[in-house]
Amino acid sequence: MKYKIDPSEITPRQLYLSRRQFIGRASALTAGAFILAACKGNLPVVETGAPLSTSSSEPSPVGATTDELGDPLTSYQDVTNYNNYYEFSTNKQAVAKLAADFPTSPWSIEVSGLVNNPRTYTIEDLQNFEPEERICRLRCVEAWSMVIPWLGFPLRKILDEVEPASDATFVKFTAIYDTELLPSQNSTSLAWPYVEGLRLDEAMHDLTILATGLYGEALPNQNGAPVRLVVPWKYGFKSIKAIVKIELVDYMPDTLWTLAARDEYGFYANVNPDVDHPRWSQSAERRIGEVGRRNTLLFNGYEKEVASLYAGMDLEKNF
Amino acid sequence: MNLKIFLDRWFPLLVNIACLLPIPWLIFDAWRGNLSADPIRGAILRTGMIALELLVFSLACTPLNTIFGFKPALKVRRALGDYSFLYTSLHFAIFIALDYGFNLPLIGNELFLRPYALIGFIAGLLLIPLAVTSFPPWPVRLGKNWKRLHRMVYGISLLAGIHFILVVKQGVTEPYLWVILIVFLLVLRIPPIRRTLSGFFTRTAQS
């Protein structure tokens, strides 16, 4: 699919802003109702005309307003201000500001290991792969989710160029390691740098993309600029940000989260409502912007596309 | 003495006001959209944090008096505990109503199968008798047992700290600092330690 905009498909900026405003007011009202039990207010009405002063930059319009299941996109404001990016902060709201000056150029990605044509791509080289718009659900292991319009291209396109050797079975991804730019990497509580991995067939799947943008613009730093992985049927932590190295290997790589807690964060990390995190349930999730919870879907709703990858596997054991 | 009048009359009032301020602050932030992209979680974290802080402040009152000789702390100890219960109730109400939308199967699943939720729930339940008996006529009616009953707060605050540890991901250190602070405040109550420190500080103050 080519990235094209039909004027009729442009998301009016007010639409997603007003949705956010509605949620904010609704929660304020409900919070107020707890305290002033006697208070009887009318439900706030969505205002569509009034612009808000809260947002910082203008997102570009995108080609659709919902994902393939009909669920609306999460607002640009929320996508870019609620980020799990421990290299900057464990506080999701603090990441955007802390990442603002992170230098993403020059940048190169080494693709090596068990391949016939090892190659180092600069971020400019990656622009030769035609970016597609991919509207994906992102389900965090913390039981919240978003719908994000990424710009990216299938990882397979790079793997095809470097030609995995016949003994390559897994792909290991490594993110930037720089204790001066990212002081939290001095801490030993996590085994920095961030490392993730996929089985080769998972990496070759069409849904697995390298994203270089979202909402029609360059990837914001807090979302993993200049290039990140997006594996929509797995928990968000698999979608490693700020990648500097992609290696083809013949073993299942140990990932940062697996090393941190082997019983909590498995290698596969497929979204699965029936396999709970040891400390909390994964059967439901908060869709950012909604009140209450919605049921979590097997493989995050991509069962039709990816279930065959795991035929005959015990998903409870291989969590 | 002016300072004495201030401490007697105004200190408890100021503490009461300070304990109530988070409520308009929370409403304002919810209205302005300052509670993150997930305002419900934001409100749960905020109310839980305030409940824990007030519980720890109430734990600090006794050592402030016994070791540093700051008597006015005793006047606000009970109020701090009661406000902690208020924010705990708010924390729980938002969890039930807004987070889970009264979805009882989901709530039951979370509350009884997840250690973090179960421990938080138990800590909250144990606070109920303390909150109820902190008002007249209970302190008089219970006599000696009142003090014994209210010692439960030592265990409750540790449960609250563990509840906090269990909800964060690896690499987040804040809850551990709170547990260390709680343990420290409990250790200050051990008689020999209390006596030694108390002697040390009163002597320094006099010299």
Interface residues (C-beta under 8 A of the other chain):
Chain A: R20 Q21 I23 G24 R25 S27 A28 T30 A31 G32 F34 I35 T54 T74 Q77 D78 N81 Y82 Y86 T90 K92 Q93 E142 W144 S187 S189 L190 W257 A260 A261 E264 D276 R279 W280 S281 S283 A284 R286 I288 G289 V291 G292 R293
Chain B: I23 L26 I27 A30 W31 R32 G33 L35 S36 A37 D38 P39 I40 R41 A43 L90 A93 I94 A97 L98 D99 Y100 G101 N103 L106 N109 E110 L113 R114 P115 Y116 A117 L166 V167 V168 K169 Q170 G171 V172 T173
